[in-house]
Amino acid sequence: MSYENRGLYEERVFQGNERIISPMLPDLELTTEMVLNAGGLDDELLLSILL
């Protein structure tokens, strides 16, 4: 990780079962779907929020 960009983040969109990549936590085994399901949101509710 470069310290010249400290405090700045590069935007990236993760979807579905795609593994979330974190330079700070390279061994993280987490997907977008796992994060959204952890909140107890079902697909219908999630779509109504997003749309």
Secondary structure, DSSP 8 states (H G I E B T S, - for coil): --GGGTT--------TT-B---SS-TT---BHHHHHHHTT--HHHHHHHH-
